[in-house]
Amino acid sequence: MKVSSIIWVVILIGITSGCSNTRFLAENQVLYTGREKVELVKLEKGTKASSAKNYVESITNHKVNNALFGRRVLPPIGLWTHNYVKAEKDQKFKSWIYKTLASDPILLSDVNPELRAKKIENDLFDKGYFHSKAWAEVHINPKNPHKARVKYFVELAPPVIYNKVTIDTLTDYIDTLISRDKFMSEIRTGDQFNLEKIKASRGKLSRRIQNNGYFYFMPDYVQLKADTVVEKGTIDLNVGKAKNLPQQVTSVYTINDIVINNLSRTDTISSNIKTVDYEGIKIISSGDKIKNEVLANAIDFKKGETYSYNTYQSTLNHLNNLGVFKYVNITFQPDKTDSLNHLLNVVVDLIKADNIMADFEANFMSKSSGYIGPQAEIGVSHNNTFHGAERLRIGLTGGFEWQWGTKTESQLGTYSYQAGINTGLTLPRISIPFRPAKKNKLLLQRTIVNADITILNRIAYYKEVSGKINLQYQWSKTSNIQHSFYPIYINSVNLLATTPEFDSVVNENIYIRKSFEEQFILGPRYEFSYNNTLTTKPNNFMYQAGINTSGNFIDLFASMGKEPSERPYYFLNNIYSQFVKITSDFRYYRNGYNKSLAFRFYAGIGMPYNNSTALPYVEQFFSGGAYSIRGFTARYLGPGSYHDTDQSGYIDQSGDLKLESNLEFRFDMSKVLKGALFVDAGNIWLVNEDINRPGAKFNANTFYEQIAVAAGFGFRFDFNFFVLRTDAGFPIRNPYPTDNKYWLFGSNNIFSSGLFHLAIGYPF
């Protein structure tokens, strides 16, 4: 069957079948069509029920077919595909359509309202609402007995709070540790009882006790005695260790021997296995796979020190962050030769990954400015270059873009291209020249040296070559926070050829000309990031900020013996850039069941001074496109209220300041297909006045009038290993007035100016 035939069959079935999807169900099967509003009954006066109701609504919000905002309002594409698109093994396209769009029917038996109501009662008890009751009613569709909705009722009891939180009798040092622990500040008098919080706090308490050498102490050994025979609605809590614990649990353990098995999967009995004692650590390996000092520096345990759970975690993280092991495991064995001293032998088992690795990344770019084409990067890396877990990588990048339609005579060719080579060396430590490396307890530490050369040809404007060299230090103490510092960052960009169209623009506008002339960048930069999105939580955050400068150190010497009127000064026959640039990117994710709300706010500003009258072109801000404000053409929005009617007078519209905000509601439509509704707003501005672009300068009193707004919808094909994204964006507010109006409501411009974006990955 042809592709077009399959699509028309699916559409025709959807139009004609209506509720016929239920005819595929067995006689005793009922299609679940959603949940009605949760109702709280017999609520006592003064009981705060908002959090409990939100929880009940969350736990009862079971997925339904073709849902939007929790209701069946979308066409049942998943069910249609499941019921009607049956593919044979040799019909590859139909099989792909089925796997991508099909979704199994959600049945009432899948929801199991009675069991769900029982779970509500149990969970409310755990949250402090003792003696609460919950039940469900199934409402069969009067027009179709194979469809049903469910309504839940909850009789919410008043919450129970702590009347007193006390410590059990102090008999030994473990009791003292409990009495001094943060547990007593986490579970306090007046707080509402919450079993989940108690378990979490008890787990943290047991880890902190383990940090004092009590290797065998587990969370279950923290005993919590609750007494509800007190004032109604209150509970007394007594905290202490369990009674009659085994001697090994109440004993402090000390680290004895440390053994590292640094072997390979291919090692056999006949392999040349060596044993070396290095700084008190026994290293068993087959050949010089990794230097002994590298392995020893990753081990935080020391012979004779008290066991600590934190030391175990940091050692595990250090070994994994070396990036050369396929398998890392740490075990502890009681020393049987001297059981009275409670000694632990540490055994570290390592299996090294392959040294040579290749990576390949490709994507297809479709730009709203009329360019389309593929981009790819291929790289080869050696993950243990100098036997110290160093990573040397060489990569090639390339991409082609061609423009729909015919080219003008002034263009440099029929297509644009980008090609480059990049190299990088990563060391798993902070390496500072002429300073010996010191062992520290950082979770992550890297030294990275990069160099790359790129040639870029932009069809209608210019050819340029850029070369970068930078030295970067990365470090972090926790998994959420990371720092990056570039003491050396050099980027030199030079034009190789230009078109008459480009020359006419830069000759008429000194701002544009300076931004291309002054592109020798040399200076430090610093980046900070906080990210707790590694594990999905109800609320996830990400924050990134950076500051970079250029030209300050050079200017100290270049300005000697010269007058300010002689600027711009040169360095290595290039005008060097002098500026400071600050960026900030905040993201918030509110995650629910099969849906999420994503918010992003970005702000950035760059200030040229002394030797520069404009930011280098490569450091300027741009707006619009698939990863920005999706209702406006990429790199042709702004600056400010400036509007070039034919959009041909400038080489992309750039600015010194950027403000942007995005809001996106994401929801699942099938196993692979996801949907999104979004609103984007923002613009770019200039810091200094440009007479050729009126309205482009930022003004604190009027900038809000120049905010562009776009809205739209999109689909994401999430295949786990990559995400293919399509977005349709529509402008709903221009940053400049049209017929004395900024908003486009009531006009045909909204839909006629809509843009389609095809991209890889989520926009933020």
Secondary structure as UniProt FT lines:
FT   HELIX           3..17
FT   TURN            18..19
FT   HELIX           20..24
FT   TURN            27..28
FT   STRAND          31..35
FT   STRAND          39..41
FT   TURN            45..46
FT   HELIX           50..59
FT   TURN            65..66
FT   STRAND          67..68
FT   TURN            69..70
FT   STRAND          71..72
FT   HELIX           77..84
FT   TURN            89..90
FT   HELIX           92..101
FT   HELIX           108..111
FT   HELIX           113..126
FT   TURN            127..128
FT   TURN            130..131
FT   STRAND          133..141
FT   TURN            142..143
FT   STRAND          144..155
FT   STRAND          161..167
FT   HELIX           173..180
FT   HELIX           183..186
FT   TURN            189..190
FT   HELIX           195..210
FT   TURN            211..213
FT   TURN            215..216
FT   HELIX           219..221
FT   STRAND          222..227
FT   TURN            232..233
FT   STRAND          234..241
FT   TURN            247..250
FT   STRAND          254..263
FT   TURN            265..266
FT   TURN            269..270
FT   STRAND          273..278
FT   TURN            279..280
FT   STRAND          281..286
FT   HELIX           292..298
FT   TURN            303..304
FT   HELIX           309..321
FT   STRAND          325..334
FT   TURN            336..337
FT   HELIX           339..341
FT   STRAND          343..352
FT   STRAND          356..366
FT   TURN            368..369
FT   STRAND          371..382
FT   TURN            383..386
FT   STRAND          391..403
FT   TURN            409..410
FT   STRAND          415..427
FT   TURN            433..434
FT   STRAND          444..458
FT   TURN            459..461
FT   STRAND          462..476
FT   STRAND          481..498
FT   HELIX           500..508
FT   HELIX           510..517
FT   STRAND          520..522
FT   STRAND          525..531
FT   TURN            533..534
FT   STRAND          539..550
FT   HELIX           552..558
FT   TURN            559..561
FT   HELIX           564..566
FT   STRAND          570..571
FT   TURN            572..573
FT   STRAND          574..576
FT   STRAND          579..592
FT   TURN            593..594
FT   STRAND          595..608
FT   TURN            610..611
FT   HELIX           617..619
FT   TURN            626..627
FT   TURN            630..631
FT   TURN            634..635
FT   TURN            640..641
FT   TURN            645..646
FT   STRAND          657..668
FT   STRAND          673..686
FT   TURN            691..692
FT   TURN            694..695
FT   TURN            700..702
FT   HELIX           703..706
FT   STRAND          708..718
FT   STRAND          723..738
FT   TURN            739..740
FT   STRAND          741..743
FT   TURN            745..746
FT   HELIX           749..752
FT   STRAND          755..760
//
